[in-house]
């Protein structure tokens, strides 16, 4: 399948002759969650954004942001990140032949994401601070140097990420009443709402934040956000106003889910739906299970933003133990059947 710029060029800010930096992102699966549907009494679909090239939805926005940077003559890109943006920016800058730099909170990035950023050759800087401080600093850097900022404050990121809404509308013929989505920096919910409205549908937008990092729920920034869901560990979302507009305009809401609820949904998806997502992704399903979606909803889509291998340590901590066994038939039978 072609990447999203080629597929949706007429709906994106790119002309026919513009450079395109693509890893054939997009066209991700939309899977019917049969057990989750039984559990909720709804028809629940899962949008598996972990199937993008670097394992997260960030690739949709990054192909647009980096392509625009190349078009504008940039020689380097930079971002602040809790992990997924870093991995995506590193991959796409490598593909484009640009220098990439990523600023991550020290000790607060999942192993899989850090490995990706390093392997793609980005300059990885561990900041002794949180994501919000990192974003403030990189914005100051780009104001002083000819470097392209590829965080979701970049409008090209929103343009790329809105294409996931197009895909959902196409797959379901526009028949959905609600979307459940994790909310961290709030760019993705902003992008989905933009895409849905451009496609002529307006599902209820239900955003879910981790309880320890829920500034939109509380109506004020969280100075020291904490949650197992590292991808949404953000205390002052850059797209705050746009996200709130998406939820209020659609008749939706923003609510919090605890780490325990997130991890329960994370395990449920893996064990019952065969879907391994990262913890932050499971916030959408946790929100559905804990808070529901309101009245007059039959079909709902839960966005799973990243693959489970992004955070292998949490997976190992949540999974069952490995069974040791001697190299004998009887021992194998006992290990397997008992």
Secondary structure, DSSP 8 states (H G I E B T S, - for coil): ---HHHHSGGGTT--TTS----S------EEE-HHHHHHHTSEEEEEEGGGSTTSBTHHHHHHHHHHHHHHTT-SEEEEEESSHHHHHHHHHHHHHT-EEEEEEETT-S-HHHHHHHHHTT-EEEEESS-HHHHHHHHHHHHHHSS-EE-STTSHHHHHHHTHHHHHHHHHTTT--SEEEEE-SSSHHHHHHHHHHHHHT---EEEEEEEGGG-HHHHTS--TT---S-GGG--SS-TTHHHHHHHHHHTT-EEEEE-HHHHHHHHHHIIIII---B-GGGGHHHHHHHHH---SS--EEEEEE-BBGGGGHHHHHHHS-------SSHHHHHHHHH-
